C-alpha cells in the first residue's frame, strides 16, 4: 500500500511539473557505475550521488528545471536531492528506486 501511495504521489508531482514546464524533465541515475552498467532508464544521465554537486552544471545550470533523481531504493537519490537543494535547484524530485522512477516516466509518455 505504501508503494502504491508513493507511486501515486510521484505521478501527481510529475504531472504538475511537466504541465508547468511544458518539456521533459532531466532524469539522473545516482547509482554506482557498476549498477548503471547493469541497466538504467532511457534518457537518464549518470552522476554518482556524491559527485552530483560538482557535476550538475555540466548537465544544466537552470536551477528551475525539473530534475528527477533515482537510485536503487531512494536513499542515495534523497542525498543527491539534498545536495541539489543546497545548491539552489528548486525543482528536484527524489523519484526513489528505479521501478518508481520508471512508473512516473511511463505515465508521462502514455505507455
N, C-alpha and C positions, 0 to 999 in steps of 0.2 A: 504494500500500500504506500509506503514511504517513497519507493522508486517511482510509482505512478504519479504521486503528488509532485515530486521533484521534476519529472518529465513534463507534466502539465505546466508547472511554474516556468521552467526553462522555455517551453514553447511559447508561452504568453509573452515573456520578456523578449524573446527573439522576434516574435511577430511585431511587437511595438517598435523595436529597434529598427527593423527593416522598413517598416512603413514610414518611420520618421526620417531615415537617411535616404531611402529610395535606391540603395545599392547593396551589393553583397558585403557582408562583414568579413573582416580578416579572421582567419582561423589559425591558431598557433598551437602546435603539439609541443608540450614542455617535458616530454619524457626523455629518457636517455637515447643516445644514438643506437644502441642495441635494440631497444624497444621500437624505435622509429623504423629500423630496418626490417622488422617483422610485419610491418603494415601500419598504415596511417590513413587518415581521412583524405579524400580527394580535396585538392586545393589548399590543404594545410601547409603551413610553413613550419620549420623546425627550429626551435631555440630551447635549449635546456632551461628549466625554471631558474636556476641560479645565475644564468647568464643573460636573462631577459632585459635587465636594466641597462646593460652595456650594449645589447644588440638590437633593441627595438627600433631605434632610429634608422637602422638600415632598411626596415620594412615600412615604417610610417613615422612622420613627425606630427600628423594630425591627431591632437590629443582628444578630439571629439569623435574620432572614428570608432565604430563598434568593433570591438575585439573580443573574440571568444578564445579562451584558453582551456585546454583539456589535457588530461594525463591518463593514468590507469584507473584511479579511484576518485580523484578530485582533490586530494591532499596537496600535491605539488602545484596543481593549477590554482589552488587557493593561495599558495605562497606567491606564485607569479602574479596573480591579480593584485595582491597587497603591494608588491614592488611597483607595478604599473600605476596603481592608485597613488602611491607616494610620489611618483614622478609627474603626477598631474593628469594622467589619462583618465578621462571621466566616464567612459562608456565601456568598461571592461567587465566581461561576464565570465564567471567560473562555470564552464559547461560540464564540469565533473569528469566522469570517466568517458572513455571513447564511445561506448554504446549510447550514453545520454547525449553526447555531442552529435553523434550520427543521427539520432532521432530528431533533433532540432533542425539539422540540415535537411533531412528527408522531408520534413513538414514544409520547410521553406521552398524547396524545389518541387513540391507537389508529387513526390514519389509515393 
